[in-house]
Amino acid sequence: MDEVYMKLYSIWRKEVETAELQSVPENLYEVVRKKLKELKEVMNKEEVSTIEREIARREYEVLRELAESLFRLRMEKALVRLIRGEVVNARLLCVEERELYNLVKNTFEEFLSSLVSETALRKAKEKEEESKYVIVRFIMNCGSFIGVDENVYGPFDEEDVALIPRENAEALISKGVAVKIHGEG
């Protein structure tokens, strides 16, 4: 294994052995991405022997898995501290880690601040109500039926689109009568 792998392994090992976030080079993942790109190029070269290609493929897999493991471990440490209300020293995070951490932190703090507001409760209730219904497209004709909400739905022709209770939609989908249209709440 080369220098990038050895450095990454050393950083990973320190991270595993300690409870606190460790200081790492700011461009750590950039260096890893560059090395992975080099290995990918070796794997795709026709003039490279099968053995060299296989070595590059294995190095690629090991390096990628190690980098992902390190990222997950470091984010877990940072996010657990966030949830506990502890301060996270953002200077210890790499650019990519900081970006994800800030996104989660802002969302978490927004949610906490609006948790008890009446508007947030109303929106949550509306969202819950919306999620009880699903948009489906009928792939064959379907007669009228009474939905679980006691409303009458249909009849529907092939290619009709409708908003129906989730339970009814699931039954129709499982029978091959309709398909769910993705993108709704």
C-alpha positions in Angstrom: 0.0 0.0 0.0 1.1 3.5 -0.7 1.6 6.7 1.3 -2.0 7.9 1.0 -3.3 4.6 2.4 -0.8 4.6 5.3 -1.7 8.2 6.2 -5.4 7.5 6.0 -5.0 4.3 8.1 -3.1 6.1 10.7 -5.8 8.8 11.0 -8.5 6.2 11.1 -6.7 4.2 13.8 -6.3 7.3 16.0 -10.0 8.2 15.5 -11.1 4.6 16.5 -8.9 4.7 19.6 -10.1 8.0 21.0 -13.5 9.4 22.0 -12.7 12.9 20.8 -12.5 14.2 17.2 -8.9 14.2 16.1 -7.3 17.0 14.0 -6.9 15.9 10.4 -5.6 17.6 7.3 -8.2 20.0 5.8 -7.8 18.5 2.4 -7.9 14.8 3.5 -10.7 13.7 1.3 -9.5 15.7 -1.6 -6.2 13.7 -1.4 -8.1 10.4 -1.1 -10.3 11.3 -4.1 -7.2 12.1 -6.2 -5.7 8.7 -5.3 -8.9 6.9 -6.1 -9.0 8.6 -9.4 -5.4 7.5 -10.2 -6.3 3.9 -9.2 -9.4 4.0 -11.4 -7.3 5.2 -14.3 -4.9 2.2 -13.8 -7.9 -0.1 -13.7 -9.1 1.2 -17.0 -5.8 1.2 -18.9 -5.6 -1.5 -21.6 -1.8 -1.6 -21.6 -1.7 -2.5 -17.9 -1.4 -6.2 -17.0 -4.3 -8.1 -15.4 -2.4 -8.5 -12.2 -1.7 -4.7 -12.0 -5.3 -4.0 -12.7 -6.4 -6.4 -9.9 -4.0 -4.8 -7.5 -5.3 -1.4 -8.4 -8.9 -2.6 -8.0 -8.2 -4.0 -4.5 -6.3 -0.9 -3.4 -9.2 1.2 -4.7 -11.8 -0.8 -2.7 -9.7 -0.8 0.5 -9.0 2.9 0.3 -12.6 3.8 -0.5 -13.9 1.6 2.4 -11.4 3.1 4.8 -12.3 6.6 3.8 -16.0 5.9 4.2 -15.4 4.3 7.5 -13.4 7.3 8.7 -16.0 9.8 7.5 -18.9 7.8 9.2 -16.9 7.6 12.4 -16.0 11.3 12.5 -19.6 12.3 11.6 -21.0 10.1 14.3 -18.7 11.7 16.9 -19.7 15.2 15.8 -23.5 14.5 15.5 -23.7 12.7 18.9 -22.2 15.8 20.5 -24.6 18.0 18.6 -27.6 16.0 19.9 -26.2 16.1 23.4 -26.0 19.9 23.1 -22.2 19.8 23.4 -19.9 22.2 21.4 -18.2 20.7 18.4 -15.0 22.4 17.3 -15.7 22.9 13.6 -12.0 23.5 12.9 -11.4 19.8 13.6 -13.7 18.9 10.7 -12.6 18.7 7.0 -14.5 20.7 4.4 -16.8 17.9 3.5 -17.5 16.9 7.1 -18.1 20.6 8.0 -20.6 21.0 5.1 -22.7 18.0 6.3 -22.3 18.9 9.9 -23.6 22.5 9.3 -26.5 21.2 7.3 -27.6 18.8 10.0 -26.9 21.3 12.8 -29.0 24.1 11.1 -31.9 21.7 10.5 -31.7 20.3 14.0 -31.6 23.7 15.6 -34.5 24.9 13.4 -36.5 22.0 14.4 -35.7 22.4 18.1 -36.6 26.1 18.0 -39.9 25.4 16.3 -40.8 22.3 18.2 -43.3 23.8 20.4 -44.5 26.7 18.2 -48.2 26.4 17.2 -47.3 26.9 13.5 -44.9 24.0 13.6 -47.5 21.8 15.3 -50.1 22.8 12.6 -47.6 22.1 9.8 -46.7 18.7 11.3 -50.4 17.8 11.5 -51.0 18.9 7.9 -48.0 16.9 6.8 -49.3 13.8 8.6 -52.7 14.3 7.0 -51.1 14.6 3.5 -49.1 11.5 4.0 -52.3 9.5 4.6 -53.0 9.8 0.8 -51.0 8.7 -2.2 -51.1 9.7 -5.9 -51.6 6.7 -8.1 -51.9 6.1 -11.8 -54.3 3.3 -12.8 -52.8 0.8 -15.3 -56.2 -0.9 -15.9 -59.8 0.0 -15.5 -61.1 0.0 -11.9 -64.6 0.2 -10.6 -65.8 2.4 -7.8 -64.8 1.6 -4.2 -65.3 3.0 -0.8 -62.0 4.1 0.7 -60.8 3.6 4.2 -61.8 7.3 4.8 -65.4 6.3 3.8 -65.4 8.4 0.6 -66.3 6.9 -2.7 -63.5 6.7 -5.3 -63.9 5.9 -9.0 -64.7 4.5 -11.3 -61.2 4.9 -13.0 -60.1 4.2 -16.5 -56.6 3.1 -17.5 -54.1 6.0 -17.2 -56.4 7.9 -14.8 -54.5 9.6 -11.9 -56.0 10.0 -8.5 -55.2 10.9 -4.9 -56.5 8.0 -2.7 -56.0 6.8 0.8 -52.6 5.1 1.3 -54.1 1.8 2.5 -56.3 1.6 -0.6 -53.4 2.6 -2.9 -51.2 -0.2 -1.4 -54.0 -2.8 -2.0 -54.5 -1.6 -5.6 -50.7 -1.5 -6.3 -50.2 -5.1 -4.9 -53.0 -6.3 -7.2 -51.4 -4.7 -10.2 -54.3 -2.3 -10.8 -52.3 0.9 -10.1 -48.8 2.3 -9.7 -47.6 4.9 -7.2 -46.6 8.2 -8.7 -43.5 9.4 -6.8 -42.9 12.9 -5.6 -45.8 13.5 -3.4 -45.7 14.0 0.4 
